[in-house]
Amino acid sequence: MSSPTITSDKVEGTTVYDAKGGKLGSIDNLVIDKRSGLVRYAALEFGGFLGIGTDRYPIPWPMLHYDTALDGYVVPLDAERLDNAPRYERETQPDYSDDYGRRVYEHYGVTW
């Protein structure tokens, strides 16, 4: 790894894997807190076929860990856990309010 930082355009499209190394999806975009500048979520593109019918799953950023061997992010999730996870369609976006954020983080058991 040549640099400890990365630009958002390089993160978008990066593959996300489950803990067993199976592909879950890819990062569609990042949601950044305007005040702190910290990344709150990575919107995981998951489901569908060839990008059609895929939903976006906001995954708390602290859950993603970059794996240099996979050249992607690993999350401690599987497809079944995403079935009941907060999500939205590509054409819509939730109001990323603090209340919404708390619900997303609580779903995954991550401290807000």
C-alpha positions as protocol buffer text, in pm:
chain_id: "A"
residue {
  index: 1
  type: MET
  ca { x: 0 y: 0 z: 0 }
}
residue {
  index: 2
  type: SER
  ca { x: 168 y: 319 z: -116 }
}
residue {
  index: 3
  type: SER
  ca { x: -56 y: 569 z: 66 }
}
residue {
  index: 4
  type: PRO
  ca { x: -279 y: 552 z: 373 }
}
residue {
  index: 5
  type: THR
  ca { x: -541 y: 770 z: 197 }
}
residue {
  index: 6
  type: ILE
  ca { x: -765 y: 722 z: -104 }
}
residue {
  index: 7
  type: THR
  ca { x: -989 y: 946 z: -310 }
}
residue {
  index: 8
  type: SER
  ca { x: -1362 y: 875 z: -326 }
}
residue {
  index: 9
  type: ASP
  ca { x: -1355 y: 805 z: -700 }
}
residue {
  index: 10
  type: LYS
  ca { x: -1117 y: 515 z: -631 }
}
residue {
  index: 11
  type: VAL
  ca { x: -1345 y: 374 z: -358 }
}
residue {
  index: 12
  type: GLU
  ca { x: -1658 y: 385 z: -574 }
}
residue {
  index: 13
  type: GLY
  ca { x: -1688 y: 60 z: -766 }
}
residue {
  index: 14
  type: THR
  ca { x: -1459 y: -131 z: -529 }
}
residue {
  index: 15
  type: THR
  ca { x: -1577 y: -484 z: -460 }
}
residue {
  index: 16
  type: VAL
  ca { x: -1709 y: -572 z: -115 }
}
residue {
  index: 17
  type: TYR
  ca { x: -1663 y: -927 z: 14 }
}
residue {
  index: 18
  type: ASP
  ca { x: -1815 y: -1121 z: 301 }
}
residue {
  index: 19
  type: ALA
  ca { x: -1594 y: -1271 z: 571 }
}
residue {
  index: 20
  type: LYS
  ca { x: -1552 y: -1592 z: 368 }
}
residue {
  index: 21
  type: GLY
  ca { x: -1425 y: -1403 z: 61 }
}
residue {
  index: 22
  type: GLY
  ca { x: -1750 y: -1423 z: -136 }
}
residue {
  index: 23
  type: LYS
  ca { x: -1846 y: -1118 z: -338 }
}
residue {
  index: 24
  type: LEU
  ca { x: -2141 y: -925 z: -191 }
}
residue {
  index: 25
  type: GLY
  ca { x: -2145 y: -626 z: -423 }
}
residue {
  index: 26
  type: SER
  ca { x: -1959 y: -303 z: -478 }
}
residue {
  index: 27
  type: ILE
  ca { x: -1948 y: 44 z: -331 }
}
residue {
  index: 28
  type: ASP
  ca { x: -2177 y: 281 z: -518 }
}
residue {
  index: 29
  type: ASN
  ca { x: -2088 y: 596 z: -324 }
}
residue {
  index: 30
  type: LEU
  ca { x: -1983 y: 734 z: 12 }
}
residue {
  index: 31
  type: VAL
  ca { x: -2189 y: 942 z: 252 }
}
residue {
  index: 32
  type: ILE
  ca { x: -1977 y: 1200 z: 433 }
}
residue {
  index: 33
  type: ASP
  ca { x: -2070 y: 1400 z: 742 }
}
residue {
  index: 34
  type: LYS
  ca { x: -2053 y: 1767 z: 638 }
}
residue {
  index: 35
  type: ARG
  ca { x: -1949 y: 1890 z: 981 }
}
residue {
  index: 36
  type: SER
  ca { x: -1689 y: 1636 z: 1086 }
}
residue {
  index: 37
  type: GLY
  ca { x: -1568 y: 1537 z: 739 }
}
residue {
  index: 38
  type: LEU
  ca { x: -1582 y: 1169 z: 838 }
}
residue {
  index: 39
  type: VAL
  ca { x: -1730 y: 901 z: 615 }
}
residue {
  index: 40
  type: ARG
  ca { x: -2049 y: 774 z: 777 }
}
residue {
  index: 41
  type: TYR
  ca { x: -2154 y: 510 z: 524 }
}
residue {
  index: 42
  type: ALA
  ca { x: -2053 y: 330 z: 215 }
}
residue {
  index: 43
  type: ALA
  ca { x: -2358 y: 263 z: 0 }
}
residue {
  index: 44
  type: LEU
  ca { x: -2324 y: -102 z: -99 }
}
residue {
  index: 45
  type: GLU
  ca { x: -2476 y: -192 z: -435 }
}
residue {
  index: 46
  type: PHE
  ca { x: -2622 y: -538 z: -384 }
}
residue {
  index: 47
  type: GLY
  ca { x: -2872 y: -766 z: -554 }
}
residue {
  index: 48
  type: GLY
  ca { x: -3022 y: -756 z: -899 }
}
residue {
  index: 49
  type: PHE
  ca { x: -2848 y: -859 z: -1217 }
}
residue {
  index: 50
  type: LEU
  ca { x: -2597 y: -654 z: -1419 }
}
residue {
  index: 51
  type: GLY
  ca { x: -2684 y: -345 z: -1217 }
}
residue {
  index: 52
  type: ILE
  ca { x: -3058 y: -378 z: -1284 }
}
residue {
  index: 53
  type: GLY
  ca { x: -3277 y: -405 z: -977 }
}
residue {
  index: 54
  type: THR
  ca { x: -2993 y: -348 z: -736 }
}
residue {
  index: 55
  type: ASP
  ca { x: -3061 y: -170 z: -410 }
}
residue {
  index: 56
  type: ARG
  ca { x: -2824 y: 41 z: -205 }
}
residue {
  index: 57
  type: TYR
  ca { x: -2743 y: -66 z: 150 }
}
residue {
  index: 58
  type: PRO
  ca { x: -2581 y: 196 z: 373 }
}
residue {
  index: 59
  type: ILE
  ca { x: -2307 y: 13 z: 560 }
}
residue {
  index: 60
  type: PRO
  ca { x: -2141 y: 195 z: 853 }
}
residue {
  index: 61
  type: TRP
  ca { x: -1792 y: 288 z: 739 }
}
residue {
  index: 62
  type: PRO
  ca { x: -1625 y: 139 z: 1050 }
}
residue {
  index: 63
  type: MET
  ca { x: -1748 y: -206 z: 939 }
}
residue {
  index: 64
  type: LEU
  ca { x: -1545 y: -203 z: 617 }
}
residue {
  index: 65
  type: HIS
  ca { x: -1187 y: -326 z: 630 }
}
residue {
  index: 66
  type: TYR
  ca { x: -963 y: -305 z: 326 }
}
residue {
  index: 67
  type: ASP
  ca { x: -796 y: -632 z: 229 }
}
residue {
  index: 68
  type: THR
  ca { x: -494 y: -582 z: 5 }
}
residue {
  index: 69
  type: ALA
  ca { x: -497 y: -948 z: -108 }
}
residue {
  index: 70
  type: LEU
  ca { x: -855 y: -914 z: -233 }
}
residue {
  index: 71
  type: ASP
  ca { x: -808 y: -554 z: -346 }
}
residue {
  index: 72
  type: GLY
  ca { x: -1145 y: -485 z: -190 }
}
residue {
  index: 73
  type: TYR
  ca { x: -1332 y: -427 z: 133 }
}
residue {
  index: 74
  type: VAL
  ca { x: -1440 y: -706 z: 367 }
}
residue {
  index: 75
  type: VAL
  ca { x: -1743 y: -678 z: 593 }
}
residue {
  index: 76
  type: PRO
  ca { x: -1857 y: -920 z: 865 }
}
residue {
  index: 77
  type: LEU
  ca { x: -2189 y: -976 z: 683 }
}
residue {
  index: 78
  type: ASP
  ca { x: -2348 y: -1226 z: 453 }
}
residue {
  index: 79
  type: ALA
  ca { x: -2629 y: -1195 z: 200 }
}
residue {
  index: 80
  type: GLU
  ca { x: -2887 y: -1324 z: 449 }
}
residue {
  index: 81
  type: ARG
  ca { x: -2808 y: -1047 z: 699 }
}
residue {
  index: 82
  type: LEU
  ca { x: -2860 y: -790 z: 424 }
}
residue {
  index: 83
  type: ASP
  ca { x: -3212 y: -922 z: 357 }
}
residue {
  index: 84
  type: ASN
  ca { x: -3353 y: -724 z: 651 }
}
residue {
  index: 85
  type: ALA
  ca { x: -3105 y: -437 z: 639 }
}
residue {
  index: 86
  type: PRO
  ca { x: -3194 y: -74 z: 569 }
}
residue {
  index: 87
  type: ARG
  ca { x: -3185 y: -10 z: 194 }
}
residue {
  index: 88
  type: TYR
  ca { x: -3309 y: 216 z: -81 }
}
residue {
  index: 89
  type: GLU
  ca { x: -3346 y: 207 z: -457 }
}
residue {
  index: 90
  type: ARG
  ca { x: -3086 y: 378 z: -673 }
}
residue {
  index: 91
  type: GLU
  ca { x: -3328 y: 648 z: -792 }
}
residue {
  index: 92
  type: THR
  ca { x: -3418 y: 743 z: -434 }
}
residue {
  index: 93
  type: GLN
  ca { x: -3210 y: 832 z: -135 }
}
residue {
  index: 94
  type: PRO
  ca { x: -3308 y: 845 z: 228 }
}
residue {
  index: 95
  type: ASP
  ca { x: -3279 y: 1157 z: 438 }
}
residue {
  index: 96
  type: TYR
  ca { x: -2942 y: 1082 z: 596 }
}
residue {
  index: 97
  type: SER
  ca { x: -3048 y: 1244 z: 924 }
}
residue {
  index: 98
  type: ASP
  ca { x: -2894 y: 1158 z: 1259 }
}
residue {
  index: 99
  type: ASP
  ca { x: -3203 y: 949 z: 1342 }
}
residue {
  index: 100
  type: TYR
  ca { x: -3162 y: 750 z: 1020 }
}
residue {
  index: 101
  type: GLY
  ca { x: -2793 y: 704 z: 1095 }
}
residue {
  index: 102
  type: ARG
  ca { x: -2862 y: 572 z: 1442 }
}
residue {
  index: 103
  type: ARG
  ca { x: -3110 y: 317 z: 1304 }
}
residue {
  index: 104
  type: VAL
  ca { x: -2858 y: 198 z: 1044 }
}
residue {
  index: 105
  type: TYR
  ca { x: -2577 y: 170 z: 1298 }
}
residue {
  index: 106
  type: GLU
  ca { x: -2807 y: -6 z: 1549 }
}
residue {
  index: 107
  type: HIS
  ca { x: -2911 y: -259 z: 1283 }
}
residue {
  index: 108
  type: TYR
  ca { x: -2547 y: -363 z: 1246 }
}
residue {
  index: 109
  type: GLY
  ca { x: -2464 y: -333 z: 1618 }
}
residue {
  index: 110
  type: VAL
  ca { x: -2218 y: -49 z: 1560 }
}
residue {
  index: 111
  type: THR
  ca { x: -2188 y: 241 z: 1804 }
}
residue {
  index: 112
  type: TRP
  ca { x: -2305 y: 571 z: 1653 }
}
